[in-house]
Amino acid sequence: MPVEWLVSAVERFGFARGQVVREIGYAEDADRELRGRVEAITGRVLTGPGGTRCPDGLLVWLRADGTDPVELLLGCGEAMTPRTRLWVLTPKVDRPGHLDPLAVVDAAGRAGLNWVGRVDVFDDWNATGLRLFRRQR
């Protein structure tokens, strides 16, 4: 994949210099270029699951491995503020651990999160953007 495409796609995540981004579900199959680009944009190393309570961003690597997406996203919601950017990364079709992005959107709704977009950033992963549900007044 051309580096320019990856850079442009990761910039669509909306992270900025100085922000703290927590990473959940990291494993050996995680895209190293994506991780490096997020760290380059923020100027900070990604923190682990036990990091900052209310980070500016969350990267969640989610696979069809028995993890309950609703439970995982409920936990993410507890660590979020309305400004937190959450990106759920799922393996594409025909990749080990493939999980349909529509299943993520469904789980997000049940976890009190809204779908805000999708970014096709890598050969092996889809990215689904989520935010805390905003209540109508």
N, C-alpha and C positions, 0 to 999 in steps of 0.2 A: 504494500500500500504506500502511495506517495506520502512523504512526511508532511507536506503542506496540507494535505487533506486531513490528517490526524490532528495537526495543530489547529486548523480551522474548526474542526468538530469539537475538540476539547474546549476551545474558547467559548463555544456555545453553551457550555455548562454554566457559565456566568460566574466562575470563581475569580477573585481578585487578589492582588498582592497583599500579604499580611493576614489573609484569612486562615482559619484553622479548619482542616478537612479531616474528618474521622473516616476510617476505612473498616468495613465489616465484611467478613466472609472471604478474606484474602486466602488464596491457595496458589500452588505452583502454576496453575493454568491462567492466572490473572495476567492481563496485558501489561507488560513492563513499560512499554513506550507510553501508554496512557498514564500510568502512575507517575512516570518521570515528568510528563508534560504538566500534570496537575501540580506537582511539586515546583516546577519551574515557574508556573504562573503565580502561585501563591508565595513562593520563596520560603516555604516551610515543608518539612517532612510530614507525610501523612501520619496521623496518630492511630493507635489501635482501638479496639472496641471499648476499652476501659478509659479512654481519653476524656477530653473536655465534655462536661455535661451538656452544654448547648453550643455545639460547634457551628461554624458558618456554613459548613457543607458536610454531606455524608455521601460516601461511595459505598454501595452495597453490592457485593458479588453474590448473586443468587442463582442456584442451580436446582434442577429437579433431583434432589438427593434425599428427600424425606423431610427437609426443613419446611415447616409450616409458614408460607409467605405472610399470612395474616398476622401470626404471632410475631414474626420478625419485624414486620412493618409497624405493629403496635409499639414494640420496643423502640423503634426508630422515632416514632411520633412523640414518645415521652422525652426524648433527648433534643427535640426540635423547638425552635421559636418560629413565628410566622415568616421570618426572613431566611431561615435555613434552606439551602438548596440540597435536595435529595435526588441522587441518581442511582437507579437500580440497574445493574448490569447483568444481563442474562445471555447464556450461550445461544448462538444462532442455530437454525435448523440444521440437522445432521452433525451437530457438535455434541460431544459428551456432556450430559447434564442439561440438554436443551429444555428450556421452559418458555412456553408461549408468552410473549409480552402482554397479551390480553389477560392472562391469568394474573399478571402483576397488577394491571389496572383494576381488575375485579377485587383482588386482595386489598389494594390501596383503599378502595371505597369502603370496604368493611372495616378498615383500620382508621378511618377518619382522615384520609389523605385524598387530595385531588390530583388527577393527571394533568400535567402542564406541557408535555411534549415528548417527542422521541427523537433521538439522534442516532444515526447510523454511523458509528465511528471506526469500527475495526473489522477485520476479516472474521473474527470469531465471536464478537459480542454485540448485542443491542443495548442501548441505554434508554431508560424510561425515566423522565423527570416527574417528580412528585412534590407537592407542597401540603402543608397543613390545611385542612378544610376551613374555609372562612364562612362563618355563620351569617345568615341574612338577618338584618335588624328590622 
